[in-house]
């Protein structure tokens, strides 16, 4: 009977699967821009789409836009 020592051939396959999974997740994470934080331009585009759909009024839009830009102090 052949002795593999401390390394089983399926261990290499399992290691390659884990490394491939890790690399794939890192690539997808980088393409999506990292964490799920929205920057100011994303928030402004969401705000504009809410105005277009009629969820908020123009006055609310202007007030929220000032808040986003930090001018409402």
N, CA, C and O atoms as a GROMACS GRO file, in nm:
protein
  292
    1UNK      N    1   0.084  -0.117   0.000
    1UNK     CA    2   0.000   0.000   0.000
    1UNK      C    3   0.089   0.124   0.000
    1UNK      O    4   0.186   0.133   0.075
    2UNK      N    5   0.053   0.219  -0.087
    2UNK     CA    6   0.134   0.340  -0.100
    2UNK      C    7   0.102   0.437   0.012
    2UNK      O    8  -0.014   0.456   0.046
    3UNK      N    9   0.204   0.498   0.068
    3UNK     CA   10   0.187   0.591   0.179
    3UNK      C   11   0.207   0.734   0.129
    3UNK      O   12   0.312   0.767   0.074
    4UNK      N   13   0.105   0.820   0.149
    4UNK     CA   14   0.111   0.958   0.104
    4UNK      C   15   0.178   1.051   0.205
    4UNK      O   16   0.204   1.166   0.173
    5UNK      N   17   0.205   1.005   0.320
    5UNK     CA   18   0.265   1.090   0.422
    5UNK      C   19   0.161   1.182   0.482
    5UNK      O   20   0.049   1.139   0.511
    6UNK      N   21   0.197   1.305   0.500
    6UNK     CA   22   0.105   1.400   0.562
    6UNK      C   23   0.018   1.474   0.461
    6UNK      O   24  -0.065   1.556   0.500
    7UNK      N   25   0.035   1.446   0.334
    7UNK     CA   26  -0.037   1.519   0.231
    7UNK      C   27  -0.118   1.423   0.147
    7UNK      O   28  -0.062   1.335   0.081
    8UNK      N   29  -0.248   1.439   0.149
    8UNK     CA   30  -0.337   1.356   0.070
    8UNK      C   31  -0.365   1.428  -0.061
    8UNK      O   32  -0.375   1.551  -0.061
    9UNK      N   33  -0.377   1.356  -0.174
    9UNK     CA   34  -0.397   1.425  -0.302
    9UNK      C   35  -0.526   1.507  -0.308
    9UNK      O   36  -0.531   1.607  -0.380
   10UNK      N   37  -0.628   1.467  -0.234
   10UNK     CA   38  -0.751   1.546  -0.233
   10UNK      C   39  -0.732   1.676  -0.154
   10UNK      O   40  -0.810   1.770  -0.171
   11UNK      N   41  -0.632   1.681  -0.070
   11UNK     CA   42  -0.602   1.804   0.002
   11UNK      C   43  -0.561   1.915  -0.094
   11UNK      O   44  -0.596   2.031  -0.072
   12UNK      N   45  -0.487   1.881  -0.199
   12UNK     CA   46  -0.446   1.979  -0.299
   12UNK      C   47  -0.567   2.032  -0.374
   12UNK      O   48  -0.577   2.153  -0.399
   13UNK      N   49  -0.657   1.944  -0.411
   13UNK     CA   50  -0.779   1.986  -0.481
   13UNK      C   51  -0.861   2.078  -0.391
   13UNK      O   52  -0.910   2.182  -0.436
   14UNK      N   53  -0.876   2.041  -0.265
   14UNK     CA   54  -0.951   2.122  -0.170
   14UNK      C   55  -0.885   2.259  -0.152
   14UNK      O   56  -0.953   2.361  -0.147
   15UNK      N   57  -0.753   2.262  -0.143
   15UNK     CA   58  -0.679   2.387  -0.130
   15UNK      C   59  -0.698   2.475  -0.252
   15UNK      O   60  -0.718   2.596  -0.237
   16UNK      N   61  -0.694   2.418  -0.371
   16UNK     CA   62  -0.714   2.496  -0.493
   16UNK      C   63  -0.856   2.552  -0.501
   16UNK      O   64  -0.876   2.664  -0.548
   17UNK      N   65  -0.953   2.476  -0.456
   17UNK     CA   66  -1.092   2.524  -0.454
   17UNK      C   67  -1.106   2.641  -0.358
   17UNK      O   68  -1.170   2.741  -0.392
   18UNK      N   69  -1.048   2.631  -0.240
   18UNK     CA   70  -1.055   2.738  -0.141
   18UNK      C   71  -0.985   2.864  -0.192
   18UNK      O   72  -1.039   2.974  -0.179
   19UNK      N   73  -0.867   2.849  -0.250
   19UNK     CA   74  -0.793   2.963  -0.304
   19UNK      C   75  -0.869   3.026  -0.420
   19UNK      O   76  -0.876   3.149  -0.429
   20UNK      N   77  -0.927   2.946  -0.508
   20UNK     CA   78  -1.006   2.998  -0.618
   20UNK      C   79  -1.129   3.073  -0.570
   20UNK      O   80  -1.164   3.177  -0.626
   21UNK      N   81  -1.193   3.020  -0.469
   21UNK     CA   82  -1.309   3.088  -0.410
   21UNK      C   83  -1.269   3.223  -0.352
   21UNK      O   84  -1.339   3.322  -0.371
   22UNK      N   85  -1.156   3.227  -0.282
   22UNK     CA   86  -1.108   3.350  -0.222
   22UNK      C   87  -1.074   3.454  -0.329
   22UNK      O   88  -1.112   3.571  -0.316
   23UNK      N   89  -1.005   3.414  -0.432
   23UNK     CA   90  -0.966   3.506  -0.540
   23UNK      C   91  -1.091   3.557  -0.613
   23UNK      O   92  -1.099   3.676  -0.644
   24UNK      N   93  -1.186   3.470  -0.640
   24UNK     CA   94  -1.310   3.511  -0.707
   24UNK      C   95  -1.386   3.613  -0.624
   24UNK      O   96  -1.434   3.713  -0.678
   25UNK      N   97  -1.396   3.590  -0.494
   25UNK     CA   98  -1.466   3.685  -0.408
   25UNK      C   99  -1.393   3.819  -0.401
   25UNK      O  100  -1.458   3.923  -0.398
   26UNK      N  101  -1.261   3.818  -0.400
   26UNK     CA  102  -1.186   3.944  -0.396
   26UNK      C  103  -1.206   4.022  -0.526
   26UNK      O  104  -1.220   4.144  -0.522
   27UNK      N  105  -1.209   3.955  -0.639
   27UNK     CA  106  -1.231   4.022  -0.768
   27UNK      C  107  -1.371   4.083  -0.772
   27UNK      O  108  -1.387   4.198  -0.813
   28UNK      N  109  -1.471   4.008  -0.731
   28UNK     CA  110  -1.608   4.059  -0.732
   28UNK      C  111  -1.624   4.174  -0.634
   28UNK      O  112  -1.695   4.270  -0.662
   29UNK      N  113  -1.558   4.166  -0.518
   29UNK     CA  114  -1.565   4.272  -0.419
   29UNK      C  115  -1.504   4.401  -0.473
   29UNK      O  116  -1.558   4.509  -0.451
   30UNK      N  117  -1.392   4.389  -0.544
   30UNK     CA  118  -1.327   4.507  -0.600
   30UNK      C  119  -1.410   4.569  -0.713
   30UNK      O  120  -1.414   4.691  -0.726
   31UNK      N  121  -1.475   4.485  -0.794
   31UNK     CA  122  -1.557   4.538  -0.903
   31UNK      C  123  -1.677   4.615  -0.853
   31UNK      O  124  -1.720   4.712  -0.916
   32UNK      N  125  -1.731   4.572  -0.739
   32UNK     CA  126  -1.846   4.641  -0.682
   32UNK      C  127  -1.807   4.764  -0.602
   32UNK      O  128  -1.893   4.831  -0.546
   33UNK      N  129  -1.680   4.795  -0.596
   33UNK     CA  130  -1.636   4.915  -0.527
   33UNK      C  131  -1.612   4.895  -0.379
   33UNK      O  132  -1.620   4.991  -0.302
   34UNK      N  133  -1.584   4.777  -0.338
   34UNK     CA  134  -1.552   4.755  -0.197
   34UNK      C  135  -1.675   4.736  -0.113
   34UNK      O  136  -1.766   4.661  -0.148
   35UNK      N  137  -1.677   4.807  -0.002
   35UNK     CA  138  -1.786   4.793   0.092
   35UNK      C  139  -1.913   4.854   0.035
   35UNK      O  140  -1.911   4.914  -0.072
   36UNK      N  141  -2.021   4.838   0.105
   36UNK     CA  142  -2.152   4.883   0.057
   36UNK      C  143  -2.183   5.027   0.096
   36UNK      O  144  -2.298   5.061   0.122
   37UNK      N  145  -2.083   5.110   0.101
   37UNK     CA  146  -2.105   5.249   0.135
   37UNK      C  147  -2.134   5.327   0.008
   37UNK      O  148  -2.070   5.307  -0.094
   38UNK      N  149  -2.232   5.416   0.017
   38UNK     CA  150  -2.266   5.501  -0.097
   38UNK      C  151  -2.197   5.634  -0.077
   38UNK      O  152  -2.196   5.689   0.033
   39UNK      N  153  -2.141   5.686  -0.183
   39UNK     CA  154  -2.081   5.818  -0.172
   39UNK      C  155  -2.187   5.924  -0.200
   39UNK      O  156  -2.303   5.892  -0.225
   40UNK      N  157  -2.147   6.049  -0.196
   40UNK     CA  158  -2.242   6.159  -0.207
   40UNK      C  159  -2.313   6.160  -0.342
   40UNK      O  160  -2.432   6.188  -0.349
   41UNK      N  161  -2.241   6.129  -0.449
   41UNK     CA  162  -2.304   6.132  -0.581
   41UNK      C  163  -2.410   6.022  -0.594
   41UNK      O  164  -2.512   6.041  -0.660
   42UNK      N  165  -2.386   5.907  -0.531
   42UNK     CA  166  -2.487   5.801  -0.531
   42UNK      C  167  -2.612   5.846  -0.456
   42UNK      O  168  -2.724   5.823  -0.501
   43UNK      N  169  -2.591   5.910  -0.342
   43UNK     CA  170  -2.705   5.957  -0.263
   43UNK      C  171  -2.783   6.063  -0.339
   43UNK      O  172  -2.906   6.067  -0.334
   44UNK      N  173  -2.710   6.150  -0.408
   44UNK     CA  174  -2.778   6.254  -0.485
   44UNK      C  175  -2.858   6.195  -0.601
   44UNK      O  176  -2.968   6.242  -0.631
   45UNK      N  177  -2.804   6.092  -0.667
   45UNK     CA  178  -2.879   6.030  -0.776
   45UNK      C  179  -3.003   5.957  -0.724
   45UNK      O  180  -3.106   5.956  -0.791
   46UNK      N  181  -2.994   5.898  -0.606
   46UNK     CA  182  -3.111   5.836  -0.544
   46UNK      C  183  -3.215   5.942  -0.512
   46UNK      O  184  -3.335   5.922  -0.533
   47UNK      N  185  -3.167   6.054  -0.459
   47UNK     CA  186  -3.257   6.164  -0.426
   47UNK      C  187  -3.326   6.218  -0.550
   47UNK      O  188  -3.446   6.246  -0.548
   48UNK      N  189  -3.252   6.233  -0.660
   48UNK     CA  190  -3.311   6.280  -0.786
   48UNK      C  191  -3.416   6.182  -0.839
   48UNK      O  192  -3.520   6.223  -0.890
   49UNK      N  193  -3.387   6.053  -0.827
   49UNK     CA  194  -3.485   5.955  -0.876
   49UNK      C  195  -3.612   5.956  -0.790
   49UNK      O  196  -3.721   5.934  -0.841
   50UNK      N  197  -3.597   5.982  -0.661
   50UNK     CA  198  -3.715   5.994  -0.575
   50UNK      C  199  -3.798   6.115  -0.614
   50UNK      O  200  -3.921   6.110  -0.609
   51UNK      N  201  -3.733   6.225  -0.651
   51UNK     CA  202  -3.804   6.344  -0.696
   51UNK      C  203  -3.880   6.316  -0.825
   51UNK      O  204  -3.995   6.357  -0.840
   52UNK      N  205  -3.816   6.247  -0.918
   52UNK     CA  206  -3.879   6.216  -1.046
   52UNK      C  207  -4.000   6.125  -1.026
   52UNK      O  208  -4.102   6.142  -1.093
   53UNK      N  209  -3.990   6.031  -0.936
   53UNK     CA  210  -4.102   5.940  -0.910
   53UNK      C  211  -4.214   6.005  -0.830
   53UNK      O  212  -4.322   5.948  -0.817
   54UNK      N  213  -4.188   6.124  -0.776
   54UNK     CA  214  -4.291   6.195  -0.700
   54UNK      C  215  -4.298   6.155  -0.555
   54UNK      O  216  -4.397   6.186  -0.488
   55UNK      N  217  -4.197   6.087  -0.503
   55UNK     CA  218  -4.196   6.046  -0.363
   55UNK      C  219  -4.169   6.165  -0.270
   55UNK      O  220  -4.212   6.165  -0.155
   56UNK      N  221  -4.097   6.266  -0.321
   56UNK     CA  222  -4.067   6.385  -0.242
   56UNK      C  223  -4.099   6.508  -0.326
   56UNK      O  224  -4.103   6.502  -0.449
   57UNK      N  225  -4.120   6.620  -0.259
   57UNK     CA  226  -4.148   6.745  -0.330
   57UNK      C  227  -4.016   6.815  -0.363
   57UNK      O  228  -3.909   6.774  -0.319
   58UNK      N  229  -4.027   6.922  -0.443
   58UNK     CA  230  -3.908   6.998  -0.481
   58UNK      C  231  -3.845   7.066  -0.359
   58UNK      O  232  -3.723   7.076  -0.350
   59UNK      N  233  -3.928   7.111  -0.265
   59UNK     CA  234  -3.875   7.173  -0.144
   59UNK      C  235  -3.798   7.072  -0.060
   59UNK      O  236  -3.690   7.101  -0.009
   60UNK      N  237  -3.855   6.952  -0.046
   60UNK     CA  238  -3.785   6.846   0.028
   60UNK      C  239  -3.655   6.808  -0.042
   60UNK      O  240  -3.553   6.783   0.023
   61UNK      N  241  -3.659   6.805  -0.175
   61UNK     CA  242  -3.540   6.773  -0.252
   61UNK      C  243  -3.429   6.874  -0.226
   61UNK      O  244  -3.314   6.838  -0.200
   62UNK      N  245  -3.465   7.004  -0.232
   62UNK     CA  246  -3.364   7.108  -0.210
   62UNK      C  247  -3.308   7.104  -0.068
   62UNK      O  248  -3.189   7.125  -0.047
   63UNK      N  249  -3.395   7.078   0.028
   63UNK     CA  250  -3.349   7.071   0.167
   63UNK      C  251  -3.255   6.952   0.188
   63UNK      O  252  -3.150   6.965   0.251
   64UNK      N  253  -3.292   6.837   0.134
   64UNK     CA  254  -3.208   6.719   0.147
   64UNK      C  255  -3.077   6.734   0.069
   64UNK      O  256  -2.973   6.684   0.112
   65UNK      N  257  -3.083   6.801  -0.044
   65UNK     CA  258  -2.963   6.824  -0.124
   65UNK      C  259  -2.865   6.914  -0.047
   65UNK      O  260  -2.744   6.889  -0.048
   66UNK      N  261  -2.918   7.017   0.018
   66UNK     CA  262  -2.833   7.103   0.101
   66UNK      C  263  -2.772   7.024   0.215
   66UNK      O  264  -2.655   7.044   0.250
   67UNK      N  265  -2.850   6.935   0.274
   67UNK     CA  266  -2.800   6.853   0.384
   67UNK      C  267  -2.687   6.762   0.336
   67UNK      O  268  -2.586   6.745   0.405
   68UNK      N  269  -2.704   6.705   0.217
   68UNK     CA  270  -2.600   6.618   0.163
   68UNK      C  271  -2.471   6.695   0.135
   68UNK      O  272  -2.361   6.643   0.159
   69UNK      N  273  -2.484   6.815   0.087
   69UNK     CA  274  -2.366   6.893   0.054
   69UNK      C  275  -2.305   6.962   0.175
   69UNK      O  276  -2.198   7.022   0.164
   70UNK      N  277  -2.372   6.956   0.290
   70UNK     CA  278  -2.318   7.013   0.412
   70UNK      C  279  -2.338   7.162   0.425
   70UNK      O  280  -2.269   7.226   0.504
   71UNK      N  281  -2.430   7.220   0.350
   71UNK     CA  282  -2.454   7.364   0.355
   71UNK      C  283  -2.567   7.400   0.450
   71UNK      O  284  -2.596   7.518   0.468
   72UNK      N  285  -2.629   7.302   0.509
   72UNK     CA  286  -2.743   7.327   0.597
   72UNK      C  287  -2.695   7.325   0.742
   72UNK      O  288  -2.732   7.236   0.819
   73UNK      N  289  -2.614   7.424   0.780
   73UNK     CA  290  -2.559   7.428   0.915
   73UNK      C  291  -2.614   7.544   0.991
   73UNK      O  292  -2.580   7.564   1.108
   0.00000   0.00000   0.00000
